[in-house]
Amino acid sequence: MTLRVVIVGGGIMGASLAWWLTRGAGAEAGVPAVTVIERDPTLARASSMLSAASIRQQYSTPQNIHLSRFGWEFLSAAPELLGVDVGLKRRGYLILATETGRATLEANTALQQAEGVATALLGPEALARQFPWLSLGDIALGALGRDEGWFDPALLHGGFRAGARARGAHWAEGTVTGIDVSAGRATGVRLQDGTRLAADVVVNAAGWQSGAVAALAGQDLPVGPDLRTVFVLSSPDTGEINATAPLTVDPGGVWFRPEGRGFIAGMEAPAPATDPWAFEPDWPQFEESVWPLLAARVPAFERLRATGAWAGHYDWNRADQNALLGPLPGIDNLFHMSGFSGHGLQQAAGVGRGLSELILTGAWQTLDLSAFAATRLAEGRRVVELNVI
Ligand SMILES: Cc1cc2nc3c(=O)[nH]c(=O)nc-3n(C[C@H](O)[C@H](O)[C@H](O)COP(=O)(O)OP(=O)(O)OC[C@H]3O[C@@H](n4cnc5c(N)ncnc54)[C@H](O)[C@@H]3O)c2cc1C
């Protein structure tokens, strides 16, 4: 009998999983019947469309490095694999450290290099030669990665969705308001309009709402919204910076990168948003924190202006800020795909592949993502990642 898989959430994770599932992913049982339920087909509040859409390999854990490397290779091959050029910009990440952060940056870089990542450490003189627009008085070291950059999330999402649909996946508009569970198995989902869909496998790919979706089955998944503002910036006389800058991470916590003829920038929110549905950009943050840090690091940004801004939620894993994959104890056919905490877009291709194989074959296959098993929380295990940006 054909396996019926219902995916709750049609963002990048749901779309990637549908794409991999409909390719069969090594299953002897054949291609499953995949239905993706999405409450808002415009994806206006989906993190996937509100993302900075950047990809790096500069992580402090091998598992995150492996996932992003897979993501980089996938994005590079997207024209052949998806039939879509996702607009990959190969500009790298530059992570800067003061003396305080030097040892951590050195240790992270050593780990990345041991994993085969092309990250190089640059001292102040080398940084000044390569990036003469940086103010480096307080900087001890920078780590510059090669196979890193940014891309267009809508093109990647569209490629996954079109490919999955072409192989039979079905997209349905609806809000999942119930998950039926019987004898420790999820048997289907209920929609707000009263429809019931029977399922052999249910996947929770609801992004920042996946904690709420897990609760529909009585499960405690520690994932919720964490609002971040992305500022759209315009700056006169900074064409050279626009043409050469990598995504640059300042030790003060702000990051910026070129976007079109201008730049985008952001940093952690000073306080949690009170209404998760408001999606209000934090304009005071620009004047109070973002602009002062940027102008101090890049003197040419003195006349920088914020011409726009948007706000979106990280899918924040409160336990350890990393992916939570697969079932929690108690319901072994309810798979979670959640908790990416700001690095989900770049992990979508790898997570989709890994989870599709777990669903179809019962084991991790080409990508061993067992370190990210959602069961780790009950076992008291954590994935400690120092580079959550
Ligand atoms: C400002 C910002 C910057 C970011 N920058 C980066 C970056 O540079 N690099 C990177 O890799 N990642 C980045 N991320 C993180 C990345 O965007 C997310 O990790 C990723 O998009 C999560 O994808 P998702 O499909 O799980 O969630 P989403 O895209 O949020 O999709 C979940 C979908 O589920 C639907 N849904 C929810 N509940 C229900 C329900 N009950 N019934 C039906 N449908 C439901 C929602 O409508 C939504 O469309 C950033 C995120 C933000 C907000």
PDBQT file of the ligand as one rigid body, heavy atoms in Angstrom, charges set to zero:
ROOT
HETATM    1  C1  LIG A 401      15.278  37.530   9.694  1.00  0.00    +0.000 C 
HETATM    2  C2  LIG A 401      15.704  36.116   9.415  1.00  0.00    +0.000 A 
HETATM    3  C3  LIG A 401      16.951  35.871   8.870  1.00  0.00    +0.000 A 
HETATM    4  C4  LIG A 401      17.345  34.560   8.597  1.00  0.00    +0.000 A 
HETATM    5  N1  LIG A 401      18.542  34.349   7.981  1.00  0.00    +0.000 NA
HETATM    6  C5  LIG A 401      18.902  33.098   7.636  1.00  0.00    +0.000 A 
HETATM    7  C6  LIG A 401      20.083  32.884   6.901  1.00  0.00    +0.000 A 
HETATM    8  O1  LIG A 401      20.793  33.811   6.546  1.00  0.00    +0.000 OA
HETATM    9  N2  LIG A 401      20.414  31.601   6.581  1.00  0.00    +0.000 N 
HETATM   10  C7  LIG A 401      19.633  30.540   6.962  1.00  0.00    +0.000 A 
HETATM   11  O2  LIG A 401      19.995  29.403   6.672  1.00  0.00    +0.000 OA
HETATM   12  N3  LIG A 401      18.488  30.718   7.654  1.00  0.00    +0.000 NA
HETATM   13  C8  LIG A 401      18.102  31.973   7.996  1.00  0.00    +0.000 A 
HETATM   14  N4  LIG A 401      16.949  32.177   8.685  1.00  0.00    +0.000 N 
HETATM   15  C9  LIG A 401      16.207  31.019   9.192  1.00  0.00    +0.000 C 
HETATM   16  C10 LIG A 401      15.393  30.340   8.120  1.00  0.00    +0.000 C 
HETATM   17  O3  LIG A 401      14.686  31.296   7.375  1.00  0.00    +0.000 OA
HETATM   18  C11 LIG A 401      14.441  29.332   8.785  1.00  0.00    +0.000 C 
HETATM   19  O4  LIG A 401      15.167  28.473   9.642  1.00  0.00    +0.000 OA
HETATM   20  C12 LIG A 401      13.724  28.474   7.752  1.00  0.00    +0.000 C 
HETATM   21  O5  LIG A 401      13.156  29.282   6.752  1.00  0.00    +0.000 OA
HETATM   22  C13 LIG A 401      12.647  27.631   8.412  1.00  0.00    +0.000 C 
HETATM   23  O6  LIG A 401      11.868  27.044   7.392  1.00  0.00    +0.000 OA
HETATM   24  P1  LIG A 401      10.527  26.297   7.743  1.00  0.00    +0.000 P 
HETATM   25  O7  LIG A 401       9.989  25.774   6.477  1.00  0.00    +0.000 OA
HETATM   26  O8  LIG A 401      10.790  25.335   8.854  1.00  0.00    +0.000 OA
HETATM   27  O9  LIG A 401       9.577  27.420   8.378  1.00  0.00    +0.000 OA
HETATM   28  P2  LIG A 401       8.647  28.510   7.661  1.00  0.00    +0.000 P 
HETATM   29  O10 LIG A 401       9.291  29.087   6.482  1.00  0.00    +0.000 OA
HETATM   30  O11 LIG A 401       8.212  29.452   8.735  1.00  0.00    +0.000 OA
HETATM   31  O12 LIG A 401       7.418  27.657   7.144  1.00  0.00    +0.000 OA
HETATM   32  C14 LIG A 401       6.507  27.049   8.033  1.00  0.00    +0.000 C 
HETATM   33  C15 LIG A 401       5.142  27.079   7.389  1.00  0.00    +0.000 C 
HETATM   34  O13 LIG A 401       4.233  26.345   8.202  1.00  0.00    +0.000 OA
HETATM   35  C16 LIG A 401       2.969  26.947   8.085  1.00  0.00    +0.000 C 
HETATM   36  N5  LIG A 401       2.158  26.544   9.229  1.00  0.00    +0.000 N 
HETATM   37  C17 LIG A 401       2.406  26.797  10.530  1.00  0.00    +0.000 A 
HETATM   38  N6  LIG A 401       1.448  26.267  11.305  1.00  0.00    +0.000 NA
HETATM   39  C18 LIG A 401       0.577  25.655  10.475  1.00  0.00    +0.000 A 
HETATM   40  C19 LIG A 401      -0.627  24.933  10.686  1.00  0.00    +0.000 A 
HETATM   41  N7  LIG A 401      -1.118  24.730  11.920  1.00  0.00    +0.000 N 
HETATM   42  N8  LIG A 401      -1.291  24.451   9.598  1.00  0.00    +0.000 NA
HETATM   43  C20 LIG A 401      -0.802  24.647   8.338  1.00  0.00    +0.000 A 
HETATM   44  N9  LIG A 401       0.333  25.335   8.095  1.00  0.00    +0.000 NA
HETATM   45  C21 LIG A 401       1.015  25.827   9.148  1.00  0.00    +0.000 A 
HETATM   46  C22 LIG A 401       3.273  28.432   8.073  1.00  0.00    +0.000 C 
HETATM   47  O14 LIG A 401       2.220  29.187   7.505  1.00  0.00    +0.000 OA
HETATM   48  C23 LIG A 401       4.564  28.482   7.269  1.00  0.00    +0.000 C 
HETATM   49  O15 LIG A 401       4.335  28.804   5.919  1.00  0.00    +0.000 OA
HETATM   50  C24 LIG A 401      16.495  33.472   8.933  1.00  0.00    +0.000 A 
HETATM   51  C25 LIG A 401      15.231  33.724   9.478  1.00  0.00    +0.000 A 
HETATM   52  C26 LIG A 401      14.833  35.031   9.705  1.00  0.00    +0.000 A 
HETATM   53  C27 LIG A 401      13.463  35.288  10.258  1.00  0.00    +0.000 C 
ENDROOT
TORSDOF 0
